[in-house]
Amino acid sequence: MRIMIIDSCVFTLLGACCFFEKYPSVTTEHATALEAGLPLVTDFRPDIVLVNLTHYCRRGGEFPQLVDFFKACGNAQVYIYVDAPYPTAGEPITLTGRVSLMNKQCLLPLLHQIGETCRPPALLKRTGKGFLYSRQELAVIALWMAQQTNHDIARQLGICGRTVYVHKRQAIRKLTVRNRLEFCFLYHVLKYVIYPPFFFPEHNAAPAGLQHAL
């Protein structure tokens, strides 16, 4: 098994690499930044990627390198973690069939799971198709993050305002965060995972009217 670890904290890198030294079937590679890790991911072709994306959550904005990174990961199981007290779930939350999200406190238990099984551990909250959010939830989230009102979202999607409100509540609950502020913090990275080409591979584009929100 090949495991790639990307984290700006050298202590985390050293600890994770040392942890896997006792498992002969595990080979590790590491980098202190996403830019440095991108070519390594392409050459190393890991089975599992552990990546700290807190930096991008804090900055916000557009990050083409994240698109390149997730594409380069191919079929690897990717675990994103952040230096924050949320998500509050005690296990990784499945965003798509191959990408999960967790806070950094879940990293050590995850390392033990990987070491014990030598395969990606069972994922939390897997839906029927392996996605955390439904298509309508994604549409509401995209317009919500574009700062549109409930009335405007309902009008564009042809649903009632109550449904918009319920989808917002569900979006927060499923990500195990407490409020919109925490959701927005994670959304800076989340949007590169849950939206096309990863969620709508057959169209390779978001639904009409949602491109501006990505």
C-alpha positions, -999 to 999 in steps of 0.1 A, spaced: 0 0 0 13 35 -9 3 64 13 10 101 6 10 126 34 8 164 28 11 187 58 30 219 65 36 207 101 69 187 100 60 171 133 28 156 118 47 144 88 75 128 109 50 112 132 29 97 104 59 84 85 74 69 116 41 53 125 40 34 92 76 22 94 64 -9 114 42 -20 85 64 -36 58 35 -35 33 32 2 36 53 27 16 50 64 24 58 97 6 54 132 20 54 169 12 51 201 32 29 219 6 3 210 -20 24 225 -48 54 203 -38 32 173 -34 14 175 -67 42 161 -89 49 135 -62 13 123 -63 15 119 -101 47 98 -98 40 79 -66 4 70 -75 -8 65 -39 -36 43 -27 -44 67 2 -37 105 4 -38 123 38 -38 161 32 -41 191 55 -60 218 36 -65 242 65 -45 269 46 -71 270 18 -100 270 41 -86 301 59 -77 320 27 -108 314 6 -108 324 -31 -101 304 -62 -75 276 -62 -68 259 -96 -41 239 -79 -68 221 -59 -85 210 -91 -52 197 -104 -45 179 -71 -78 161 -69 -75 150 -106 -39 138 -100 -51 117 -70 -70 95 -95 -87 66 -77 -68 71 -45 -88 74 -13 -83 110 -2 -87 121 35 -88 159 39 -83 172 74 -83 206 89 -69 223 121 -103 232 135 -127 218 161 -151 209 133 -164 188 116 -173 173 150 -179 138 138 -155 113 153 -148 97 120 -141 108 84 -173 121 66 -177 109 31 -180 138 6 -178 116 -25 -170 79 -31 -133 86 -27 -129 119 -8 -136 123 29 -133 152 54 -124 153 91 -108 174 117 -71 168 126 -80 150 159 -93 121 138 -59 116 121 -43 94 147 -73 70 150 -74 69 111 -37 59 110 -44 30 134 -73 19 112 -51 20 81 -23 2 98 -45 -25 112 -63 -33 80 -38 -22 54 -67 -10 33 -89 22 34 -111 20 65 -149 20 63 -162 55 56 -189 74 75 -222 85 61 -220 69 27 -252 75 7 -266 52 -19 -243 66 -46 -214 74 -22 -221 112 -21 -229 132 10 -253 156 -7 -281 151 -32 -282 171 -64 -308 195 -51 -289 200 -19 -258 209 -39 -278 233 -60 -291 251 -29 -256 251 -13 -240 267 -44 -266 295 -46 -265 300 -8 -227 303 -9 -232 329 -37 -251 349 -11 -285 346 -27 -316 349 -6 -340 320 2 -366 336 -21 -341 339 -50 -329 303 -45 -364 290 -44 -374 309 -76 -343 297 -96 -347 261 -86 -385 259 -87 -389 249 -51 -406 265 -21 -388 286 5 -393 260 32 -375 234 12 -345 258 8 -344 263 45 -345 225 52 -317 219 27 -296 245 44 -302 229 78 -293 195 63 -261 208 47 -249 220 81 -260 189 99 -245 164 75 -211 182 77 -214 182 115 -207 219 119 -227 243 141 -235 272 119 -230 290 85 -196 304 95 -181 270 101 -197 257 69 -183 285 49 -148 279 63 -149 243 50 -167 252 18 -136 269 5 -122 234 0 -154 215 -2 -165 231 -35 -136 215 -53 -147 180 -42 -185 179 -43 -190 198 -76 -180 188 -112 -163 170 -126 -165 149 -95 -202 151 -89 -215 156 -125 -190 135 -145 -215 129 -173 -218 166 -181 -184 178 -168 -202 210 -158 -225 223 -130 -262 227 -136 -272 258 -155 -270 289 -134 -246 275 -108 -212 281 -124 -208 314 -107 -211 298 -73 -182 274 -77 
